């Protein structure tokens, strides 16, 4: 069995049929919940105009250069993230790669839980869930007596999203390409419809002005910069091995600079449009987003939609359908990053690799959906699943992407040598990278990332009232805020160490065929 698998792999590691297929897949990965939900709520949280200057800077100083690095890792080696780093920067590189994928697994778990909500809301948007005056869609979870059917419903939605994700990955690039050809154009279409609707509502333009009026208060706060940088990495799908996996299915001669510019601009263009649509809606309905990112997307926006007159109800269906398809093409890429790395490393079949991700993945997603009430006063997130999600997200989202970005720049900059990467890239690009690029990778990006990482770590450790989440009033669960970051670190480090220590089964040669 293993032998035939290995032989098959050697002929078909996979390759994109066309450059368009790759661009659709990579931009489909980048455009996701991050663009529609997290960008708007981060921007709101940090004061609209104060956010987008750091964010704009982050695109050019961090986003595009790091994407060039991640694409090049893929095209230079024809391997997924850990093995690509191992080939170019040795054993330490491989460990960084696996740690990054272990973090990706954690993030995928809750990303899919959130998509499960979006799916539940999509179904709900057809019915009474969004009737004016209806309580928040997840109110049933706060009342154990009504909980049972809601749980079954929610678990079913999470299971459905996992199933769809795996189906899209079943035949690798072949099925991914088919999916993104339909979903990515649809996403743009829906977003354009939403923005036209938002701007033609009276008051909609004020929201846009709020978003785009520069506001320099608070710009000196390191959290804004860290928020903007983490958001940029997340939005562009950097730091979790995704872009390297996708680029590994390109020919060696692909133009990594051109592709990075294209994918980054498509992504950030979509994000600004989404920001405009959502801010217009927030202002029209005078909504007041509460503190957390999650509540903005899943309580405030649905309530806004609920308050629409009946003839614009279609808006809600549009919005949640958009969330589901945009999130699905991103979840697919997160899982592909891991599956392709397992295939490359262990020489196993795609089916097996997908099973290795699916089993812990679905368990994790269901854990984040647990409806047990632990915080009846709602000082935090109310139920166990959402609390776990909030705590894990705080650490995984805010630290892992930037840490991986820092380490990969150091490895490529100093161990491989940034000039080697630049020469390789420049052989196949119209926009030649200047020598200055080497210094960006070796010094400038690492200095910036270390500064924000240490800055926020310091803030986190010295925060009044203790570690993140310790102000929530959760009788009996007060240990969670300290336990979660520790458990997450141990889990990801051990998983990375185990995978990195396995022998590599060299199977698939670099076989991309198409341009
Ligand atoms: N970029 C996606 C979004 O904006 C999420 C995502 C997919 C991602 N793959 C990733 C984030 C890899 C970080 C790393 O929703």
Boltz pocket constraint, residues with backbone or C-beta under 6 A from the ligand:
constraints:
  - pocket:
      binder: B
      contacts: [[A, 29], [A, 30], [A, 31], [A, 32], [A, 33], [A, 34], [A, 35], [A, 233], [A, 234], [A, 235], [A, 236], [A, 237], [A, 238], [A, 239], [A, 240], [A, 241], [A, 242], [A, 330], [A, 331], [A, 333], [A, 334], [A, 401]]
      max_distance: 6.0
